[in-house]
Amino acid sequence: MNSIFDAIFGSSGKTTMVAPEDTLPGRQSPVLQHPRPHTVLGTSVTGPWPEGTRVLYLAMGCFWGAEEIFWQVPGVVSTAVGYMGGTTPNPTYEEACSARTGHTETALVAYDPTKVSEEELLKIFWERHDPTQGYRQGNDVGTQYRSAVYWTTPEQEKAVRETAERYGAVLEAKGYDPITTEMRPAAEAGPFYYAEDYHQQYLDKNPNGYRCHATTGVPFPSAA
């Protein structure tokens, strides 16, 4: 996904996290000026959502494929893609792909916790990418492809930490390196900046588009 931008910006330094003082300046205005309804679910991608809806932010490589995975999950109210965990305000896709904003490509998942649990969502998250790869997913290399979970509720934090510990133990037993997933509160990670319109539900608009699922192939363990 980043080969075009390697040609533009070069690949050197993409696996070193940029210092906040060295990030691009960004802009005051959002790059998604006029959010449209979700092309699959028909819901708002920015809210407000039904009462009781929770939001979890998941980064697992290319956000096109990540979003597609979660909009298919029963109980998910809406999804969107954007940039999170960095410094540059309202970055463009090209800026995020330069690895000079500090952000990682992120999927917003709004869901009804009475219909789908945090553990169910996180099981999908852990299984559908490789959380041990650091600043890459498969052939996609750069800090913008790092694995991350940003939670918004205590219930989510508890589930993130417990599932990470359980999955990490299974991966270790299979010979994998430790999990490198960035795990912190969304409030600490900073704003979720919505990506440009053409990225939203990209794989619904482009069914034959790029998908990167660099999985370990290791199933998430059942609860004891």
C-alpha positions as CSV (number, residue, x, y, z in Angstrom):
1,M,0.0,0.0,0.0
2,N,2.9,2.3,0.6
3,S,5.0,1.7,-2.5
4,I,3.7,4.9,-4.2
5,F,4.6,6.9,-1.2
6,D,8.0,5.3,-0.8
7,A,8.8,6.6,-4.3
8,I,7.6,10.1,-3.3
9,F,9.0,10.4,0.2
10,G,11.6,7.5,0.4
11,S,11.5,4.6,2.8
12,S,14.4,5.6,5.1
13,G,13.4,6.5,8.6
14,K,9.9,5.0,8.2
15,T,10.5,2.6,11.0
16,T,11.7,5.2,13.5
17,M,9.0,7.1,15.3
18,V,9.2,10.8,14.5
19,A,9.7,13.2,17.4
20,P,6.7,15.4,18.2
21,E,8.7,18.5,17.5
22,D,9.7,17.1,14.0
23,T,6.2,16.2,12.8
24,L,4.5,18.0,9.9
25,P,2.4,21.1,10.8
26,G,-0.9,19.8,9.4
27,R,-3.9,22.2,9.2
28,Q,-6.8,23.5,11.2
29,S,-9.6,22.1,8.9
30,P,-10.5,18.4,8.7
31,V,-9.7,16.6,5.5
32,L,-13.1,15.0,5.6
33,Q,-15.2,18.1,5.1
34,H,-18.6,16.5,4.5
35,P,-19.0,13.1,6.1
36,R,-21.4,10.9,4.3
37,P,-23.5,8.0,5.7
38,H,-21.7,4.6,5.9
39,T,-22.0,3.0,2.5
40,V,-22.8,-0.4,3.9
41,L,-24.5,0.2,7.3
42,G,-26.3,3.4,6.3
43,T,-25.4,5.0,9.7
44,S,-23.5,8.1,10.5
45,V,-19.7,7.7,10.6
46,T,-19.2,10.6,13.0
47,G,-22.2,10.1,15.4
48,P,-24.3,10.8,17.3
49,W,-25.0,7.1,17.6
50,P,-27.8,5.3,19.6
51,E,-27.6,5.6,23.4
52,G,-25.3,3.1,24.9
53,T,-23.0,2.9,21.9
54,R,-19.3,2.5,22.7
55,V,-16.3,3.4,20.5
56,L,-13.1,1.5,20.3
57,Y,-10.1,2.5,18.0
58,L,-8.2,-0.4,16.4
59,A,-5.0,-0.1,14.3
60,M,-3.9,-3.3,12.5
61,G,-2.1,-2.2,9.4
62,C,-3.9,-0.9,6.3
63,F,-7.1,0.7,7.5
64,W,-9.1,-0.4,4.4
65,G,-9.0,-4.0,5.3
66,A,-9.4,-3.4,9.0
67,E,-12.6,-1.4,8.5
68,E,-14.1,-4.0,6.2
69,I,-13.6,-6.7,8.8
70,F,-15.5,-4.8,11.5
71,W,-18.4,-3.5,9.5
72,Q,-19.4,-7.1,9.0
73,V,-19.6,-7.9,12.7
74,P,-23.2,-8.2,14.1
75,G,-23.6,-5.5,16.7
76,V,-21.3,-3.0,15.1
77,V,-23.2,0.3,14.6
78,S,-20.7,2.1,12.4
79,T,-17.1,2.2,11.3
80,A,-14.7,4.8,9.9
81,V,-11.1,5.1,9.1
82,G,-8.6,7.8,10.1
83,Y,-5.3,8.7,11.7
84,M,-4.6,8.5,15.4
85,G,-1.8,8.4,18.0
86,G,0.3,11.1,16.5
87,T,0.9,14.8,16.6
88,T,0.1,16.4,13.2
89,P,-3.5,17.9,13.3
90,N,-5.8,16.9,10.5
91,P,-3.1,15.0,8.4
92,T,-3.7,14.0,4.8
93,Y,-3.2,10.4,3.7
94,E,0.0,11.4,1.9
95,E,1.3,13.0,5.1
96,A,0.4,10.0,7.3
97,C,2.1,7.7,4.8
98,S,5.3,9.8,5.0
99,A,5.6,8.6,8.7
100,R,6.1,12.2,9.6
101,T,2.9,12.7,11.5
102,G,3.3,10.1,14.2
103,H,-0.1,8.6,13.5
104,T,-1.1,5.1,12.7
105,E,-3.9,4.1,10.3
106,T,-6.8,3.4,12.6
107,A,-10.4,2.0,12.3
108,L,-13.1,3.5,14.5
109,V,-15.5,0.8,15.6
110,A,-18.8,2.0,17.2
111,Y,-20.7,-0.9,18.6
112,D,-23.6,-2.0,20.8
113,P,-22.1,-3.8,23.8
114,T,-25.4,-5.6,24.4
115,K,-24.9,-7.3,21.0
116,V,-21.2,-7.7,20.7
117,S,-18.7,-7.8,23.6
118,E,-15.3,-6.2,23.8
119,E,-13.7,-9.6,24.0
120,E,-15.4,-10.6,20.7
121,L,-14.1,-7.6,19.0
122,L,-10.6,-8.0,20.4
123,K,-10.5,-11.7,19.4
124,I,-11.0,-10.6,15.8
125,F,-8.4,-7.8,16.2
126,W,-5.7,-10.1,17.6
127,E,-6.4,-12.9,15.0
128,R,-6.7,-10.8,11.9
129,H,-3.2,-9.2,12.0
130,D,0.2,-9.9,13.4
131,P,0.6,-7.9,16.6
132,T,4.3,-8.8,16.9
133,Q,5.7,-6.9,13.9
134,G,6.4,-3.5,15.3
135,Y,6.3,-0.8,12.7
136,R,5.0,-2.9,9.9
137,Q,2.3,-5.3,8.7
138,G,3.6,-7.7,6.1
139,N,4.9,-5.7,3.1
140,D,3.5,-2.4,4.5
141,V,6.4,-0.8,6.4
142,G,6.3,2.3,8.5
143,T,5.2,3.6,11.9
144,Q,1.8,4.4,10.3
145,Y,1.2,0.6,10.1
146,R,1.9,-0.1,13.8
147,S,-0.6,-2.2,15.8
148,A,-2.5,-0.2,18.4
149,V,-5.6,-0.2,20.6
150,Y,-7.0,3.0,22.0
151,W,-9.9,2.5,24.5
152,T,-12.6,4.8,25.7
153,T,-14.1,2.9,28.7
154,P,-12.8,1.0,31.7
155,E,-14.5,-2.1,30.4
156,Q,-12.5,-1.8,27.2
157,E,-9.2,-1.3,29.0
158,K,-9.8,-4.4,31.1
159,A,-10.6,-6.5,28.0
160,V,-7.6,-5.1,26.1
161,R,-5.1,-5.9,28.9
162,E,-6.6,-9.4,29.6
163,T,-6.8,-10.5,26.0
164,A,-3.3,-9.1,25.2
165,E,-1.9,-11.2,28.1
166,R,-3.8,-14.3,27.0
167,Y,-2.9,-14.0,23.3
168,G,0.7,-13.0,24.1
169,A,1.2,-16.2,26.1
170,V,-0.1,-18.3,23.2
171,L,2.1,-16.5,20.7
172,E,5.1,-17.0,22.9
173,A,4.4,-20.7,23.2
174,K,4.4,-20.8,19.4
175,G,7.8,-19.1,19.2
176,Y,6.6,-15.6,18.3
177,D,8.2,-12.4,19.6
178,P,6.3,-10.4,22.2
179,I,3.3,-8.3,21.3
180,T,4.3,-4.8,20.2
181,T,0.8,-3.4,20.1
182,E,0.5,0.2,21.5
183,M,-2.2,0.1,24.2
184,R,-3.4,3.3,25.8
185,P,-6.5,5.5,26.4
186,A,-7.9,7.3,23.4
187,A,-7.8,10.5,25.4
188,E,-4.0,10.0,25.8
189,A,-3.5,9.0,22.1
190,G,-5.1,12.2,20.9
191,P,-7.9,12.9,18.4
192,F,-9.1,10.5,15.8
193,Y,-8.7,12.5,12.5
194,Y,-11.1,11.2,9.9
195,A,-9.4,10.2,6.6
196,E,-10.5,11.5,3.2
197,D,-13.9,10.5,1.8
198,Y,-12.5,8.0,-0.7
199,H,-10.9,6.0,2.1
200,Q,-14.2,5.6,4.0
201,Q,-15.6,2.1,3.3
202,Y,-12.9,1.9,0.6
203,L,-13.4,-1.9,0.0
204,D,-17.1,-1.5,-0.5
205,K,-16.4,1.1,-3.2
206,N,-13.5,-1.0,-4.6
207,P,-14.3,-4.7,-3.9
208,N,-11.1,-5.8,-5.6
209,G,-9.0,-3.3,-3.7
210,Y,-5.9,-4.0,-1.5
211,R,-6.2,-6.0,1.7
212,C,-3.4,-6.7,4.1
213,H,-4.0,-9.3,6.7
214,A,-0.5,-10.4,7.9
215,T,-1.8,-12.8,10.4
216,T,0.1,-15.1,12.7
217,G,-2.4,-17.9,12.0
218,V,-2.6,-18.6,15.8
219,P,-6.2,-18.8,17.1
220,F,-7.1,-16.7,20.1
221,P,-7.5,-19.0,23.1
222,S,-10.9,-19.8,24.5
223,A,-11.6,-18.5,28.0
224,A,-10.5,-20.9,30.7
